Amino acid sequence: MLTFGATKCEHLGVVKRAIMGFCMDVDRVHSEELATWKEKYMAALFEMDKGRLNQRITEAEMAVAKRTRELFQGDGDTSSGTQLRERKALEAAFYALQALRSIAQGDRGAARRSFAA
């Protein structure tokens, strides 16, 4: 359960600011496929309702995993600059979501490990 004591709220703010750095990579990639996972990712990052946060994180993780599979199974040129940027953005989003989930569940050590990976 997520509680919003001063310390946890401050820590969550720090994590969200760090995560926004990852968003810069995401913003460089533009495609229709990106819209779905990026929207869900951003919704998770900015969810303020502690009752919905885990649901938003799960939805975003599923969208990131789905898009990652699509890129992996795609017939297109997997070495293109756009796909490489999107793959990096997906990886960054995945780690950021893990960190956000850890913070929401009160495991700060796991959040640090997610960002260190």
C-alpha positions in Angstrom: 0.0 0.0 0.0 1.3 3.4 -0.9 1.3 6.0 1.9 2.1 9.6 1.2 4.2 10.5 4.2 6.6 13.4 3.6 9.6 11.1 3.1 8.0 8.8 0.7 6.4 11.6 -1.3 9.7 13.4 -1.6 11.4 10.1 -2.7 8.6 9.5 -5.3 9.1 13.0 -6.6 12.9 12.4 -7.0 12.2 9.1 -8.9 9.6 10.8 -11.1 12.1 13.5 -12.0 14.7 10.9 -12.8 12.2 9.0 -14.9 11.4 12.2 -16.9 15.0 12.0 -18.1 14.1 8.7 -19.7 11.1 10.4 -21.3 13.4 12.5 -23.4 14.5 9.3 -25.2 10.9 8.3 -25.6 10.0 11.7 -27.1 12.6 11.3 -29.9 10.7 8.3 -31.3 7.5 9.1 -33.2 5.2 6.4 -34.6 1.6 5.2 -34.1 2.9 2.1 -32.4 4.6 4.2 -29.9 1.5 6.2 -29.0 -0.1 3.3 -27.2 2.7 2.3 -24.9 3.9 5.8 -24.4 0.5 7.0 -23.3 0.2 4.2 -20.8 3.7 4.8 -19.6 3.0 8.5 -19.1 -0.3 7.7 -17.4 1.5 5.5 -14.9 4.2 8.2 -14.2 1.7 10.9 -13.5 -1.0 8.8 -11.7 -1.7 10.6 -8.4 -4.4 8.2 -7.1 -2.6 5.7 -5.0 -5.4 3.2 -5.5 -4.9 3.2 -9.3 -1.1 3.5 -9.4 -0.4 -0.3 -9.5 -3.1 -0.8 -12.2 -1.5 2.0 -14.3 2.0 0.5 -13.8 0.7 -3.0 -14.8 -1.0 -1.6 -17.9 2.1 0.3 -18.9 4.3 -2.8 -18.4 2.0 -4.9 -20.6 2.1 -2.2 -23.3 5.9 -2.0 -23.2 6.2 -5.8 -23.3 3.8 -6.0 -26.2 5.6 -3.4 -28.3 9.0 -5.0 -27.5 7.6 -8.3 -28.8 6.3 -6.6 -31.9 9.7 -5.0 -32.7 11.5 -8.3 -32.0 9.1 -10.3 -34.3 8.8 -7.6 -37.0 9.9 -8.2 -40.5 11.4 -4.7 -40.9 15.0 -3.5 -40.6 15.8 -4.0 -36.9 18.9 -2.0 -37.2 17.2 1.3 -38.3 17.9 4.3 -36.2 14.2 4.7 -35.3 13.9 1.1 -34.1 17.1 1.3 -32.1 15.9 4.5 -30.4 12.5 3.0 -29.7 14.1 -0.2 -28.3 16.3 2.0 -25.9 13.2 4.0 -24.9 11.3 0.8 -24.2 14.1 -0.6 -22.1 14.4 2.7 -20.1 10.6 2.7 -19.6 10.6 -0.8 -18.3 13.3 -0.1 -15.7 11.6 3.2 -14.8 8.3 1.3 -14.2 10.0 -1.3 -12.1 11.5 1.6 -10.0 8.1 3.3 -9.7 6.4 0.0 -8.6 9.2 -0.5 -6.0 8.6 3.0 -4.6 4.9 2.5 -4.6 5.3 -0.7 -2.6 7.8 0.9 -0.3 11.0 -0.9 -1.4 13.5 1.9 -2.0 16.4 -0.4 -2.4 14.8 -2.2 -5.3 14.2 1.2 -7.0 17.9 2.1 -6.8 18.8 -1.3 -8.2 16.4 -0.8 -11.1 18.0 2.5 -12.1 21.5 1.1 -11.7 20.7 -1.7 -14.2 
